[in-house]
Each structure stands twice: as structure tokens, then as C-alpha cells.
Amino acid sequence: MRVVMHMQAARGARAGIGHYTWQLAQALTAIEPQLLRPYPTFWEQWFTGWYERQWAKYAAAPPRAWTNRIRGRCLITARRLGARSYTEQLQRVLHRERIDLYHEPCYIPLECEGPIITSVHDLSVLRFPQWHRPETVAVFEKHFDAALKRSHHLLAISEFGKQEIVRYLGWPAERVSVSYMGVRPGLCPVGGEYLERV
């Protein structure tokens, strides 16, 4: 079995889900080196990001501008060399590398054919939007429902999280599994002098 996992959250400075994604990838690779295929790789991310930025500029500029004609030719060449959007590139990876499963560790999976497992860490964005940045809430309002429809199975990080998914999203309990988070090296109880300093 081969699994592709979306690694975007683990790139750069990591927050909670970034650490979850990174540690999960490390653990899966330690169990079976050929099991996990990270997506995107550094070069896929760079090339696809460049392509999508250039496409946005191309679409927004006046069509007859000389800079836009040059950009259009560059995009055609890049497309011939394999540049695609993130979703198109993921689809190519699934087919070319015979991937069995796509795991999205951060709520909203990319569109693709084949089985998708999505990690839903909590429902606070939906239940308590005032606690989150407006742009995060807007992304969830726009994409989360469609993302759930694409998902075949959900992972919750606790039994409470699973019950919330079943109760508030109406998901069948048999399509939600609890996958508890581990504790990465370096995390331990703190107290005494360290706490007093802080």
C-alpha cells in the first residue's frame, strides 16, 4: 500500500497541525520507508506555486499587453514541461506512482480521484468562529462542505472530537476513526524555576 500525504502545513514555521503532519510523516516512514509519498516535494511546490502565481497575473492583465504575451508563452512552455495546478499535479502523482490512498492532515483535501482520508482536529472554526481569523473562517465557509463530500473517511484526534463530528456534521460513526496524537521528543511537563521565569 502507498499513501500520499499533503505536507503543506509542515513547510516553514510549524504550528500545531504542521507538527502533527511532520511527526506523522516521520513515524510512517520509520514503519515502512516506501509507504509514504509526501506531496508536494520541494520542487513540485516551487514549480507549481510559480505556475499558479504567473497564471493569476496572466488572467488579470490586459490580454494585448506585450508583457502578458510573453507571460503566456512562458506558461505554455511550462505546461509542456509538466507544470500543473496543485490539484492536477496531485492527480498525476496518484496515477503515475500508483498511490492507493490520499491523506489530508489539515481539514480540506485537494480535489482528486480515489479514496481520501481527512483529519478533522476540531470543529472550533464552525462552532466558535469568533476565536479565529476572519480569513480562516472564510476559507472554511467556502470549502469545508465540499471537502467533506470528497472525503471517504475522517480521522478525529479524540473520542470527544469524533462525537462532535457525528453530532454536528451528521457523519456516520463508522466513517470516523479516532487517531490519538502522540507526544514528540522534547515535550515534557514543566514546572519550578522554568515556569517562574516565564
PyMOL CGO cylinders between C-alpha atoms (Angstrom):
from pymol import cmd
from pymol.cgo import CYLINDER

trace = [
    CYLINDER, 0.00, 0.00, 0.00, 1.17, 3.54, -0.79, 0.3, 1, 1, 1, 1, 1, 1,
    CYLINDER, 1.17, 3.54, -0.79, -0.17, 6.73, 0.79, 0.3, 1, 1, 1, 1, 1, 1,
    CYLINDER, -0.17, 6.73, 0.79, 0.25, 10.28, -0.46, 0.3, 1, 1, 1, 1, 1, 1,
    CYLINDER, 0.25, 10.28, -0.46, 0.07, 12.91, 2.28, 0.3, 1, 1, 1, 1, 1, 1,
    CYLINDER, 0.07, 12.91, 2.28, -0.36, 16.64, 1.74, 0.3, 1, 1, 1, 1, 1, 1,
    CYLINDER, -0.36, 16.64, 1.74, 2.65, 18.21, 3.50, 0.3, 1, 1, 1, 1, 1, 1,
    CYLINDER, 2.65, 18.21, 3.50, 1.86, 21.92, 3.03, 0.3, 1, 1, 1, 1, 1, 1,
    CYLINDER, 1.86, 21.92, 3.03, 1.14, 22.51, 6.74, 0.3, 1, 1, 1, 1, 1, 1,
    CYLINDER, 1.14, 22.51, 6.74, 4.57, 21.10, 7.67, 0.3, 1, 1, 1, 1, 1, 1,
    CYLINDER, 4.57, 21.10, 7.67, 6.50, 23.54, 5.47, 0.3, 1, 1, 1, 1, 1, 1,
    CYLINDER, 6.50, 23.54, 5.47, 8.22, 26.54, 7.06, 0.3, 1, 1, 1, 1, 1, 1,
    CYLINDER, 8.22, 26.54, 7.06, 7.41, 27.59, 10.63, 0.3, 1, 1, 1, 1, 1, 1,
    CYLINDER, 7.41, 27.59, 10.63, 5.12, 24.89, 12.02, 0.3, 1, 1, 1, 1, 1, 1,
    CYLINDER, 5.12, 24.89, 12.02, 2.04, 25.43, 14.13, 0.3, 1, 1, 1, 1, 1, 1,
    CYLINDER, 2.04, 25.43, 14.13, 0.04, 22.60, 15.75, 0.3, 1, 1, 1, 1, 1, 1,
    CYLINDER, 0.04, 22.60, 15.75, -1.18, 20.89, 12.57, 0.3, 1, 1, 1, 1, 1, 1,
    CYLINDER, -1.18, 20.89, 12.57, 2.23, 21.40, 10.99, 0.3, 1, 1, 1, 1, 1, 1,
    CYLINDER, 2.23, 21.40, 10.99, 3.88, 19.46, 13.83, 0.3, 1, 1, 1, 1, 1, 1,
    CYLINDER, 3.88, 19.46, 13.83, 1.17, 16.78, 13.60, 0.3, 1, 1, 1, 1, 1, 1,
    CYLINDER, 1.17, 16.78, 13.60, 1.77, 16.40, 9.85, 0.3, 1, 1, 1, 1, 1, 1,
    CYLINDER, 1.77, 16.40, 9.85, 5.57, 16.31, 10.17, 0.3, 1, 1, 1, 1, 1, 1,
    CYLINDER, 5.57, 16.31, 10.17, 5.62, 13.82, 13.05, 0.3, 1, 1, 1, 1, 1, 1,
    CYLINDER, 5.62, 13.82, 13.05, 3.07, 11.56, 11.34, 0.3, 1, 1, 1, 1, 1, 1,
    CYLINDER, 3.07, 11.56, 11.34, 5.17, 11.54, 8.17, 0.3, 1, 1, 1, 1, 1, 1,
    CYLINDER, 5.17, 11.54, 8.17, 8.29, 10.67, 10.19, 0.3, 1, 1, 1, 1, 1, 1,
    CYLINDER, 8.29, 10.67, 10.19, 6.50, 7.83, 12.01, 0.3, 1, 1, 1, 1, 1, 1,
    CYLINDER, 6.50, 7.83, 12.01, 5.02, 6.34, 8.82, 0.3, 1, 1, 1, 1, 1, 1,
    CYLINDER, 5.02, 6.34, 8.82, 8.40, 6.50, 7.07, 0.3, 1, 1, 1, 1, 1, 1,
    CYLINDER, 8.40, 6.50, 7.07, 10.06, 4.76, 10.05, 0.3, 1, 1, 1, 1, 1, 1,
    CYLINDER, 10.06, 4.76, 10.05, 7.49, 1.93, 9.88, 0.3, 1, 1, 1, 1, 1, 1,
    CYLINDER, 7.49, 1.93, 9.88, 7.81, 1.41, 6.12, 0.3, 1, 1, 1, 1, 1, 1,
    CYLINDER, 7.81, 1.41, 6.12, 10.10, 3.67, 4.04, 0.3, 1, 1, 1, 1, 1, 1,
    CYLINDER, 10.10, 3.67, 4.04, 8.13, 3.12, 0.81, 0.3, 1, 1, 1, 1, 1, 1,
    CYLINDER, 8.13, 3.12, 0.81, 4.70, 3.63, 2.40, 0.3, 1, 1, 1, 1, 1, 1,
    CYLINDER, 4.70, 3.63, 2.40, 4.54, 7.42, 2.29, 0.3, 1, 1, 1, 1, 1, 1,
    CYLINDER, 4.54, 7.42, 2.29, 4.84, 9.74, -0.69, 0.3, 1, 1, 1, 1, 1, 1,
    CYLINDER, 4.84, 9.74, -0.69, 4.95, 13.37, 0.55, 0.3, 1, 1, 1, 1, 1, 1,
    CYLINDER, 4.95, 13.37, 0.55, 3.15, 15.88, -1.66, 0.3, 1, 1, 1, 1, 1, 1,
    CYLINDER, 3.15, 15.88, -1.66, 4.28, 18.32, -2.84, 0.3, 1, 1, 1, 1, 1, 1,
    CYLINDER, 4.28, 18.32, -2.84, 8.03, 17.76, -2.85, 0.3, 1, 1, 1, 1, 1, 1,
    CYLINDER, 8.03, 17.76, -2.85, 10.12, 20.93, -2.62, 0.3, 1, 1, 1, 1, 1, 1,
    CYLINDER, 10.12, 20.93, -2.62, 10.45, 21.22, -6.41, 0.3, 1, 1, 1, 1, 1, 1,
    CYLINDER, 10.45, 21.22, -6.41, 6.78, 20.40, -7.05, 0.3, 1, 1, 1, 1, 1, 1,
    CYLINDER, 6.78, 20.40, -7.05, 5.83, 23.09, -4.56, 0.3, 1, 1, 1, 1, 1, 1,
    CYLINDER, 5.83, 23.09, -4.56, 8.17, 25.68, -6.07, 0.3, 1, 1, 1, 1, 1, 1,
    CYLINDER, 8.17, 25.68, -6.07, 7.27, 24.95, -9.69, 0.3, 1, 1, 1, 1, 1, 1,
    CYLINDER, 7.27, 24.95, -9.69, 3.51, 24.67, -9.09, 0.3, 1, 1, 1, 1, 1, 1,
    CYLINDER, 3.51, 24.67, -9.09, 3.48, 27.79, -6.90, 0.3, 1, 1, 1, 1, 1, 1,
    CYLINDER, 3.48, 27.79, -6.90, 5.32, 29.74, -9.59, 0.3, 1, 1, 1, 1, 1, 1,
    CYLINDER, 5.32, 29.74, -9.59, 2.94, 28.45, -12.27, 0.3, 1, 1, 1, 1, 1, 1,
    CYLINDER, 2.94, 28.45, -12.27, -0.21, 29.38, -10.29, 0.3, 1, 1, 1, 1, 1, 1,
    CYLINDER, -0.21, 29.38, -10.29, 1.14, 32.88, -9.50, 0.3, 1, 1, 1, 1, 1, 1,
    CYLINDER, 1.14, 32.88, -9.50, 2.02, 33.51, -13.14, 0.3, 1, 1, 1, 1, 1, 1,
    CYLINDER, 2.02, 33.51, -13.14, -1.36, 32.20, -14.29, 0.3, 1, 1, 1, 1, 1, 1,
    CYLINDER, -1.36, 32.20, -14.29, -3.14, 34.59, -11.90, 0.3, 1, 1, 1, 1, 1, 1,
    CYLINDER, -3.14, 34.59, -11.90, -1.11, 37.54, -13.26, 0.3, 1, 1, 1, 1, 1, 1,
    CYLINDER, -1.11, 37.54, -13.26, -1.79, 36.41, -16.81, 0.3, 1, 1, 1, 1, 1, 1,
    CYLINDER, -1.79, 36.41, -16.81, -5.54, 36.17, -16.20, 0.3, 1, 1, 1, 1, 1, 1,
    CYLINDER, -5.54, 36.17, -16.20, -5.66, 39.62, -14.53, 0.3, 1, 1, 1, 1, 1, 1,
    CYLINDER, -5.66, 39.62, -14.53, -3.56, 41.59, -17.06, 0.3, 1, 1, 1, 1, 1, 1,
    CYLINDER, -3.56, 41.59, -17.06, -4.84, 43.22, -20.28, 0.3, 1, 1, 1, 1, 1, 1,
    CYLINDER, -4.84, 43.22, -20.28, -4.62, 40.48, -22.95, 0.3, 1, 1, 1, 1, 1, 1,
    CYLINDER, -4.62, 40.48, -22.95, -2.84, 42.65, -25.54, 0.3, 1, 1, 1, 1, 1, 1,
    CYLINDER, -2.84, 42.65, -25.54, -0.06, 43.91, -23.23, 0.3, 1, 1, 1, 1, 1, 1,
    CYLINDER, -0.06, 43.91, -23.23, 3.36, 42.77, -24.50, 0.3, 1, 1, 1, 1, 1, 1,
    CYLINDER, 3.36, 42.77, -24.50, 4.30, 41.53, -21.02, 0.3, 1, 1, 1, 1, 1, 1,
    CYLINDER, 4.30, 41.53, -21.02, 1.20, 39.37, -20.99, 0.3, 1, 1, 1, 1, 1, 1,
    CYLINDER, 1.20, 39.37, -20.99, 2.01, 37.86, -24.38, 0.3, 1, 1, 1, 1, 1, 1,
    CYLINDER, 2.01, 37.86, -24.38, 5.48, 36.90, -23.08, 0.3, 1, 1, 1, 1, 1, 1,
    CYLINDER, 5.48, 36.90, -23.08, 3.97, 35.52, -19.86, 0.3, 1, 1, 1, 1, 1, 1,
    CYLINDER, 3.97, 35.52, -19.86, 1.50, 33.48, -21.92, 0.3, 1, 1, 1, 1, 1, 1,
    CYLINDER, 1.50, 33.48, -21.92, 4.33, 31.92, -23.96, 0.3, 1, 1, 1, 1, 1, 1,
    CYLINDER, 4.33, 31.92, -23.96, 6.23, 31.11, -20.75, 0.3, 1, 1, 1, 1, 1, 1,
    CYLINDER, 6.23, 31.11, -20.75, 3.12, 29.43, -19.31, 0.3, 1, 1, 1, 1, 1, 1,
    CYLINDER, 3.12, 29.43, -19.31, 2.64, 27.34, -22.45, 0.3, 1, 1, 1, 1, 1, 1,
    CYLINDER, 2.64, 27.34, -22.45, 6.29, 26.21, -22.24, 0.3, 1, 1, 1, 1, 1, 1,
    CYLINDER, 6.29, 26.21, -22.24, 5.96, 25.49, -18.51, 0.3, 1, 1, 1, 1, 1, 1,
    CYLINDER, 5.96, 25.49, -18.51, 2.82, 23.44, -19.18, 0.3, 1, 1, 1, 1, 1, 1,
    CYLINDER, 2.82, 23.44, -19.18, 4.72, 21.37, -21.74, 0.3, 1, 1, 1, 1, 1, 1,
    CYLINDER, 4.72, 21.37, -21.74, 7.44, 20.80, -19.14, 0.3, 1, 1, 1, 1, 1, 1,
    CYLINDER, 7.44, 20.80, -19.14, 4.87, 19.44, -16.69, 0.3, 1, 1, 1, 1, 1, 1,
    CYLINDER, 4.87, 19.44, -16.69, 3.60, 22.46, -14.75, 0.3, 1, 1, 1, 1, 1, 1,
    CYLINDER, 3.60, 22.46, -14.75, 0.07, 21.95, -13.41, 0.3, 1, 1, 1, 1, 1, 1,
    CYLINDER, 0.07, 21.95, -13.41, -2.13, 23.34, -10.66, 0.3, 1, 1, 1, 1, 1, 1,
    CYLINDER, -2.13, 23.34, -10.66, -1.79, 21.63, -7.26, 0.3, 1, 1, 1, 1, 1, 1,
    CYLINDER, -1.79, 21.63, -7.26, -4.89, 19.50, -7.86, 0.3, 1, 1, 1, 1, 1, 1,
    CYLINDER, -4.89, 19.50, -7.86, -3.83, 18.49, -11.40, 0.3, 1, 1, 1, 1, 1, 1,
    CYLINDER, -3.83, 18.49, -11.40, -0.32, 17.69, -10.18, 0.3, 1, 1, 1, 1, 1, 1,
    CYLINDER, -0.32, 17.69, -10.18, -1.69, 15.57, -7.33, 0.3, 1, 1, 1, 1, 1, 1,
    CYLINDER, -1.69, 15.57, -7.33, -3.87, 13.64, -9.78, 0.3, 1, 1, 1, 1, 1, 1,
    CYLINDER, -3.87, 13.64, -9.78, -0.82, 12.92, -11.94, 0.3, 1, 1, 1, 1, 1, 1,
    CYLINDER, -0.82, 12.92, -11.94, 1.11, 11.68, -8.88, 0.3, 1, 1, 1, 1, 1, 1,
    CYLINDER, 1.11, 11.68, -8.88, -1.78, 9.36, -7.92, 0.3, 1, 1, 1, 1, 1, 1,
    CYLINDER, -1.78, 9.36, -7.92, -1.88, 7.77, -11.37, 0.3, 1, 1, 1, 1, 1, 1,
    CYLINDER, -1.88, 7.77, -11.37, 1.82, 7.75, -12.22, 0.3, 1, 1, 1, 1, 1, 1,
    CYLINDER, 1.82, 7.75, -12.22, 3.02, 6.39, -8.87, 0.3, 1, 1, 1, 1, 1, 1,
    CYLINDER, 3.02, 6.39, -8.87, 0.06, 4.06, -8.24, 0.3, 1, 1, 1, 1, 1, 1,
    CYLINDER, 0.06, 4.06, -8.24, -0.96, 5.61, -4.95, 0.3, 1, 1, 1, 1, 1, 1,
    CYLINDER, -0.96, 5.61, -4.95, -3.72, 3.78, -3.03, 0.3, 1, 1, 1, 1, 1, 1,
    CYLINDER, -3.72, 3.78, -3.03, -4.81, 6.49, -0.60, 0.3, 1, 1, 1, 1, 1, 1,
    CYLINDER, -4.81, 6.49, -0.60, -4.64, 10.26, -0.14, 0.3, 1, 1, 1, 1, 1, 1,
    CYLINDER, -4.64, 10.26, -0.14, -4.43, 11.58, 3.43, 0.3, 1, 1, 1, 1, 1, 1,
    CYLINDER, -4.43, 11.58, 3.43, -5.21, 15.24, 4.06, 0.3, 1, 1, 1, 1, 1, 1,
    CYLINDER, -5.21, 15.24, 4.06, -3.97, 16.14, 7.56, 0.3, 1, 1, 1, 1, 1, 1,
    CYLINDER, -3.97, 16.14, 7.56, -5.43, 19.67, 7.51, 0.3, 1, 1, 1, 1, 1, 1,
    CYLINDER, -5.43, 19.67, 7.51, -9.23, 19.66, 7.08, 0.3, 1, 1, 1, 1, 1, 1,
    CYLINDER, -9.23, 19.66, 7.08, -9.63, 20.45, 3.35, 0.3, 1, 1, 1, 1, 1, 1,
    CYLINDER, -9.63, 20.45, 3.35, -8.33, 17.88, 0.85, 0.3, 1, 1, 1, 1, 1, 1,
    CYLINDER, -8.33, 17.88, 0.85, -7.39, 18.81, -2.68, 0.3, 1, 1, 1, 1, 1, 1,
    CYLINDER, -7.39, 18.81, -2.68, -9.71, 17.50, -5.38, 0.3, 1, 1, 1, 1, 1, 1,
    CYLINDER, -9.71, 17.50, -5.38, -8.68, 14.12, -6.73, 0.3, 1, 1, 1, 1, 1, 1,
    CYLINDER, -8.68, 14.12, -6.73, -10.00, 10.73, -7.70, 0.3, 1, 1, 1, 1, 1, 1,
    CYLINDER, -10.00, 10.73, -7.70, -9.56, 7.84, -5.31, 0.3, 1, 1, 1, 1, 1, 1,
    CYLINDER, -9.56, 7.84, -5.31, -10.08, 7.30, -1.59, 0.3, 1, 1, 1, 1, 1, 1,
    CYLINDER, -10.08, 7.30, -1.59, -9.43, 10.29, 0.69, 0.3, 1, 1, 1, 1, 1, 1,
    CYLINDER, -9.43, 10.29, 0.69, -8.97, 10.25, 4.45, 0.3, 1, 1, 1, 1, 1, 1,
    CYLINDER, -8.97, 10.25, 4.45, -9.16, 13.68, 6.10, 0.3, 1, 1, 1, 1, 1, 1,
    CYLINDER, -9.16, 13.68, 6.10, -8.03, 14.65, 9.61, 0.3, 1, 1, 1, 1, 1, 1,
    CYLINDER, -8.03, 14.65, 9.61, -10.52, 16.93, 11.37, 0.3, 1, 1, 1, 1, 1, 1,
    CYLINDER, -10.52, 16.93, 11.37, -8.78, 18.11, 14.51, 0.3, 1, 1, 1, 1, 1, 1,
    CYLINDER, -8.78, 18.11, 14.51, -11.74, 20.02, 15.95, 0.3, 1, 1, 1, 1, 1, 1,
    CYLINDER, -11.74, 20.02, 15.95, -14.81, 21.98, 14.84, 0.3, 1, 1, 1, 1, 1, 1,
    CYLINDER, -14.81, 21.98, 14.84, -13.96, 25.25, 16.57, 0.3, 1, 1, 1, 1, 1, 1,
    CYLINDER, -13.96, 25.25, 16.57, -13.88, 27.23, 13.29, 0.3, 1, 1, 1, 1, 1, 1,
    CYLINDER, -13.88, 27.23, 13.29, -17.50, 26.23, 12.70, 0.3, 1, 1, 1, 1, 1, 1,
    CYLINDER, -17.50, 26.23, 12.70, -18.75, 26.36, 16.28, 0.3, 1, 1, 1, 1, 1, 1,
    CYLINDER, -18.75, 26.36, 16.28, -16.77, 29.35, 17.56, 0.3, 1, 1, 1, 1, 1, 1,
    CYLINDER, -16.77, 29.35, 17.56, -15.78, 31.45, 14.52, 0.3, 1, 1, 1, 1, 1, 1,
    CYLINDER, -15.78, 31.45, 14.52, -15.10, 34.47, 16.76, 0.3, 1, 1, 1, 1, 1, 1,
    CYLINDER, -15.10, 34.47, 16.76, -11.98, 32.68, 18.04, 0.3, 1, 1, 1, 1, 1, 1,
    CYLINDER, -11.98, 32.68, 18.04, -10.41, 32.50, 14.56, 0.3, 1, 1, 1, 1, 1, 1,
    CYLINDER, -10.41, 32.50, 14.56, -9.05, 34.90, 11.96, 0.3, 1, 1, 1, 1, 1, 1,
    CYLINDER, -9.05, 34.90, 11.96, -11.73, 36.09, 9.50, 0.3, 1, 1, 1, 1, 1, 1,
    CYLINDER, -11.73, 36.09, 9.50, -9.77, 34.70, 6.52, 0.3, 1, 1, 1, 1, 1, 1,
    CYLINDER, -9.77, 34.70, 6.52, -9.69, 31.23, 8.12, 0.3, 1, 1, 1, 1, 1, 1,
    CYLINDER, -9.69, 31.23, 8.12, -13.44, 31.35, 8.71, 0.3, 1, 1, 1, 1, 1, 1,
    CYLINDER, -13.44, 31.35, 8.71, -13.99, 32.46, 5.10, 0.3, 1, 1, 1, 1, 1, 1,
    CYLINDER, -13.99, 32.46, 5.10, -11.96, 29.52, 3.75, 0.3, 1, 1, 1, 1, 1, 1,
    CYLINDER, -11.96, 29.52, 3.75, -13.97, 27.07, 5.86, 0.3, 1, 1, 1, 1, 1, 1,
    CYLINDER, -13.97, 27.07, 5.86, -17.28, 28.61, 4.84, 0.3, 1, 1, 1, 1, 1, 1,
    CYLINDER, -17.28, 28.61, 4.84, -16.30, 28.36, 1.18, 0.3, 1, 1, 1, 1, 1, 1,
    CYLINDER, -16.30, 28.36, 1.18, -14.58, 24.95, 1.04, 0.3, 1, 1, 1, 1, 1, 1,
    CYLINDER, -14.58, 24.95, 1.04, -15.27, 22.73, 4.07, 0.3, 1, 1, 1, 1, 1, 1,
    CYLINDER, -15.27, 22.73, 4.07, -18.64, 21.27, 2.99, 0.3, 1, 1, 1, 1, 1, 1,
    CYLINDER, -18.64, 21.27, 2.99, -17.28, 20.27, -0.43, 0.3, 1, 1, 1, 1, 1, 1,
    CYLINDER, -17.28, 20.27, -0.43, -14.15, 18.86, 1.25, 0.3, 1, 1, 1, 1, 1, 1,
    CYLINDER, -14.15, 18.86, 1.25, -16.28, 16.63, 3.45, 0.3, 1, 1, 1, 1, 1, 1,
    CYLINDER, -16.28, 16.63, 3.45, -18.18, 15.33, 0.43, 0.3, 1, 1, 1, 1, 1, 1,
    CYLINDER, -18.18, 15.33, 0.43, -14.86, 14.38, -1.19, 0.3, 1, 1, 1, 1, 1, 1,
    CYLINDER, -14.86, 14.38, -1.19, -13.68, 12.52, 1.92, 0.3, 1, 1, 1, 1, 1, 1,
    CYLINDER, -13.68, 12.52, 1.92, -14.36, 8.80, 2.33, 0.3, 1, 1, 1, 1, 1, 1,
    CYLINDER, -14.36, 8.80, 2.33, -13.31, 8.62, 5.98, 0.3, 1, 1, 1, 1, 1, 1,
    CYLINDER, -13.31, 8.62, 5.98, -12.42, 11.11, 8.74, 0.3, 1, 1, 1, 1, 1, 1,
    CYLINDER, -12.42, 11.11, 8.74, -9.83, 10.95, 11.50, 0.3, 1, 1, 1, 1, 1, 1,
    CYLINDER, -9.83, 10.95, 11.50, -10.61, 12.63, 14.81, 0.3, 1, 1, 1, 1, 1, 1,
    CYLINDER, -10.61, 12.63, 14.81, -7.94, 13.22, 17.45, 0.3, 1, 1, 1, 1, 1, 1,
    CYLINDER, -7.94, 13.22, 17.45, -10.14, 12.23, 20.41, 0.3, 1, 1, 1, 1, 1, 1,
    CYLINDER, -10.14, 12.23, 20.41, -13.39, 10.47, 21.25, 0.3, 1, 1, 1, 1, 1, 1,
    CYLINDER, -13.39, 10.47, 21.25, -14.90, 13.90, 22.02, 0.3, 1, 1, 1, 1, 1, 1,
    CYLINDER, -14.90, 13.90, 22.02, -13.83, 15.10, 18.56, 0.3, 1, 1, 1, 1, 1, 1,
    CYLINDER, -13.83, 15.10, 18.56, -15.44, 12.06, 16.95, 0.3, 1, 1, 1, 1, 1, 1,
    CYLINDER, -15.44, 12.06, 16.95, -18.72, 12.66, 18.79, 0.3, 1, 1, 1, 1, 1, 1,
    CYLINDER, -18.72, 12.66, 18.79, -18.72, 16.30, 17.66, 0.3, 1, 1, 1, 1, 1, 1,
    CYLINDER, -18.72, 16.30, 17.66, -18.22, 15.22, 14.04, 0.3, 1, 1, 1, 1, 1, 1,
    CYLINDER, -18.22, 15.22, 14.04, -21.08, 12.74, 14.32, 0.3, 1, 1, 1, 1, 1, 1,
    CYLINDER, -21.08, 12.74, 14.32, -23.39, 15.17, 16.14, 0.3, 1, 1, 1, 1, 1, 1,
    CYLINDER, -23.39, 15.17, 16.14, -22.72, 18.46, 14.32, 0.3, 1, 1, 1, 1, 1, 1,
    CYLINDER, -22.72, 18.46, 14.32, -21.74, 17.25, 10.85, 0.3, 1, 1, 1, 1, 1, 1,
    CYLINDER, -21.74, 17.25, 10.85, -24.11, 14.28, 10.70, 0.3, 1, 1, 1, 1, 1, 1,
    CYLINDER, -24.11, 14.28, 10.70, -21.36, 11.84, 9.76, 0.3, 1, 1, 1, 1, 1, 1,
    CYLINDER, -21.36, 11.84, 9.76, -21.97, 8.13, 10.38, 0.3, 1, 1, 1, 1, 1, 1,
    CYLINDER, -21.97, 8.13, 10.38, -19.90, 6.98, 13.36, 0.3, 1, 1, 1, 1, 1, 1,
    CYLINDER, -19.90, 6.98, 13.36, -18.47, 4.05, 11.37, 0.3, 1, 1, 1, 1, 1, 1,
    CYLINDER, -18.47, 4.05, 11.37, -16.84, 6.51, 8.95, 0.3, 1, 1, 1, 1, 1, 1,
    CYLINDER, -16.84, 6.51, 8.95, -14.94, 8.35, 11.71, 0.3, 1, 1, 1, 1, 1, 1,
    CYLINDER, -14.94, 8.35, 11.71, -11.93, 6.82, 13.46, 0.3, 1, 1, 1, 1, 1, 1,
    CYLINDER, -11.93, 6.82, 13.46, -10.10, 8.16, 16.49, 0.3, 1, 1, 1, 1, 1, 1,
    CYLINDER, -10.10, 8.16, 16.49, -6.35, 8.53, 15.99, 0.3, 1, 1, 1, 1, 1, 1,
    CYLINDER, -6.35, 8.53, 15.99, -4.82, 9.92, 19.17, 0.3, 1, 1, 1, 1, 1, 1,
    CYLINDER, -4.82, 9.92, 19.17, -1.90, 12.31, 18.87, 0.3, 1, 1, 1, 1, 1, 1,
    CYLINDER, -1.90, 12.31, 18.87, 1.47, 11.17, 20.13, 0.3, 1, 1, 1, 1, 1, 1,
    CYLINDER, 1.47, 11.17, 20.13, 4.00, 13.19, 22.07, 0.3, 1, 1, 1, 1, 1, 1,
    CYLINDER, 4.00, 13.19, 22.07, 7.03, 14.26, 20.06, 0.3, 1, 1, 1, 1, 1, 1,
    CYLINDER, 7.03, 14.26, 20.06, 10.53, 14.21, 21.58, 0.3, 1, 1, 1, 1, 1, 1,
    CYLINDER, 10.53, 14.21, 21.58, 11.33, 17.27, 23.65, 0.3, 1, 1, 1, 1, 1, 1,
    CYLINDER, 11.33, 17.27, 23.65, 7.84, 17.70, 25.12, 0.3, 1, 1, 1, 1, 1, 1,
    CYLINDER, 7.84, 17.70, 25.12, 7.60, 17.07, 28.86, 0.3, 1, 1, 1, 1, 1, 1,
    CYLINDER, 7.60, 17.07, 28.86, 5.92, 18.51, 31.96, 0.3, 1, 1, 1, 1, 1, 1,
    CYLINDER, 5.92, 18.51, 31.96, 7.42, 21.82, 33.07, 0.3, 1, 1, 1, 1, 1, 1,
    CYLINDER, 7.42, 21.82, 33.07, 7.42, 23.49, 36.42, 0.3, 1, 1, 1, 1, 1, 1,
    CYLINDER, 7.42, 23.49, 36.42, 9.52, 25.03, 39.15, 0.3, 1, 1, 1, 1, 1, 1,
    CYLINDER, 9.52, 25.03, 39.15, 12.17, 27.56, 38.12, 0.3, 1, 1, 1, 1, 1, 1,
    CYLINDER, 12.17, 27.56, 38.12, 11.36, 27.36, 34.40, 0.3, 1, 1, 1, 1, 1, 1,
    CYLINDER, 11.36, 27.36, 34.40, 7.74, 28.26, 34.99, 0.3, 1, 1, 1, 1, 1, 1,
    CYLINDER, 7.74, 28.26, 34.99, 8.59, 31.03, 37.43, 0.3, 1, 1, 1, 1, 1, 1,
    CYLINDER, 8.59, 31.03, 37.43, 10.90, 32.64, 34.84, 0.3, 1, 1, 1, 1, 1, 1,
    CYLINDER, 10.90, 32.64, 34.84, 8.12, 32.66, 32.24, 0.3, 1, 1, 1, 1, 1, 1,
]
cmd.load_cgo(trace, "trace")
